[in-house]
């Protein structure tokens, strides 16, 4: 019975993974082949040998990059079951604790990977939705001018519904994507039946031959061929939701065969009719199926975009918890699924970027020029961080580690280099956005470190302070005072201000520090650390993982098992409200100081972020010169 239940659970998770994990890579057949042969500054001529060569490269890119790199190796580098670039960053960073230079290098590399993910997240909804709507060019050419407006309407609706939650939509994602991949396979088989010789393109010989005969052209073609593997990083990023096994089963037994059959079917169609290259995906289908196929393709692309948006929310919260982004409002859209969250600022910022891309580039062909750099950059960074994990965490030898990392790096570099050629045609956009996000994230991280350093240097040591309180006790009033601080060994400014102006201390004084660990979750048993100090003073550390949802009022109740009883209605939270003053010649460039101060002022409040009861929060201000 247990085995049957386990099989049923794996099957249901595999179906759910179809709807979340494979939306991006599953919609690539809409535009990938077309972009190789008719888009860009160096389109590949439509010839028999070139078609076979391109199809061979696509098939082996799917096998090497997705099946071997991600499924066989990268997905084994989990951070307590969680995947994704931020989880990998935390895992790799843990391996070099104590080596500040290496930690800094890994941090920079990881942030670059996160920036590439954001850039990818802007382009994916734009190119996916517009490529589906472009089916109208085939079904009803007179509606060609409606493609961009209709795309914008769908994108507006997609981002508008984010605040409503994805639970209801998610119930349909798996079955819709199962139908989508089924259609991909059937359309492919129908066209392969007309030209069975196309199956020979699965041989790596044709890809090798293409490179030998046309080395430059084949290298440039990689910039479009990579579109067939966009979304591969989603397998790793969403591993925590479904587990490695269900994602692997869905890939090997359904997704991969469907994709390869469809690409081969498009190749068979083009072999028989070179004019079909103008939109090979939709021209594979009979006329009566066009409109239903456009609807299904639109649903599939909306699902692909939804997965990227949800991923952006998830990675933003992880980056926020790890200290790379300012506090921002996080809303939970499900009572049962902790991972279903909504970040308004990320949502609307992403929507504006996606709409600007659609309006600016106007077609999937133009957007494809911007697509690829972010994806391949993220893949390359994943390889580098995974190499650190292979050697330092898994304890692989240098030869084994370098051999595997070198293989993946050669493939990643080939695709990344080919995409650099697209910078003048639109590739500048993800690089520009990546640079902007990188600047924000590094400035926030550096600014927080500098602020902590300033506050620590100005703080009085807590032990002598407590001794002075014992020798010359002020008036102690009933109740509990929790002073939130980043430095448990110094006297919080808020405490000094309260003592100076109100001339009293509460009966119990708690120095509270929130610590974010480099693991996804911290169990309730390990959540709280309590240290008893003289004269009713306490040090309390509340620990969260980077995927935990902070809830301080709830979690400080756990102090009771350490002998610290805190009655909720008798407890007040004291928070320091710093006013930052920039000065030239500081450790950070003046313009970065101004940027940090702007981010600091607009960050979500401590009260909201930690779910503190507003009627029991006291804010006491101080000025800090950066």
Secondary structure, DSSP 8 states (H G I E B T S, - for coil): -HHHHHHHHHHHHHHHHHHHTSHHHHTGGGTHHHHHHHSSSS-----HHHHHHHHHHHHHHIIIIIIIIIIIIGGGS-BTTB-SHHHHHHHHHHTTTT-HHHHHHHHHHHHHHHHHHHHHHHHHHHHHHHHHHTTHHHH-GGGGGGHHHHHHHHHHHHHHGGGG-SHHHHHHHHHHHHHHHHHHHHHHHHHHHH-GGGGGGGSHHHHHHHHHH-HHHHHHHHHHHGGGGTTTHHHHHTHHHH-HHHHHHHIIIIIHHHHHHHHHHHHHHHHH-GGGGGSHHHHTS-GGGHHHHHHHHHHHHHHHHHHHHHHHHHHHHHHHHTTSS-----EE--SS-TT-EE-HHHHHHHHHHHHHHHHHH-SHHHHHHHSSHHHHHHHHHHHHHHHHIIIIIS---HHHHHHHHHHHHHHHHHHHHHHHTTGGGTTHHHHHHHHHHHHHHHHHHHHHHHHHHHHHHH--BHHHHHHHHHHS--EEEEEEEEEE-S-TTB--HHHHHHHHHH-EEEEEEEEEEEEE-SSS---GGGSEEEEEETTTEEEEEEEE-TTS---HHHHGGGGGGGT----GGGEEEEEEEEEEE--TTSSS-HHHHHHHHHHHHHS--HHHHTT--GGGEEEEEEEEE-
